[in-house]
Amino acid sequence: MVEQTFALLHQFKRLAVRWERRTELHDAFVSLACSLICWRRLKKHSHARATSS
């Protein structure tokens, strides 16, 4: 589970290589990436559910 999460987050190059010196910016990008990952999964799940009905 942890490895899968890191793999998903490393799709975002800015998170794979940390450029920001300020931890607040890095934390903000991690939060944004997590939100995008969740949104994509929910979108995929709702689309699959709508087409199966």
Buried (B, 14 or more C-beta within 10 A) or exposed (E): EEEEEEEBBEEBEBBEEEEEEEEEEBEEBBEEBBEEBEEEEEEEEEEEEEEEE
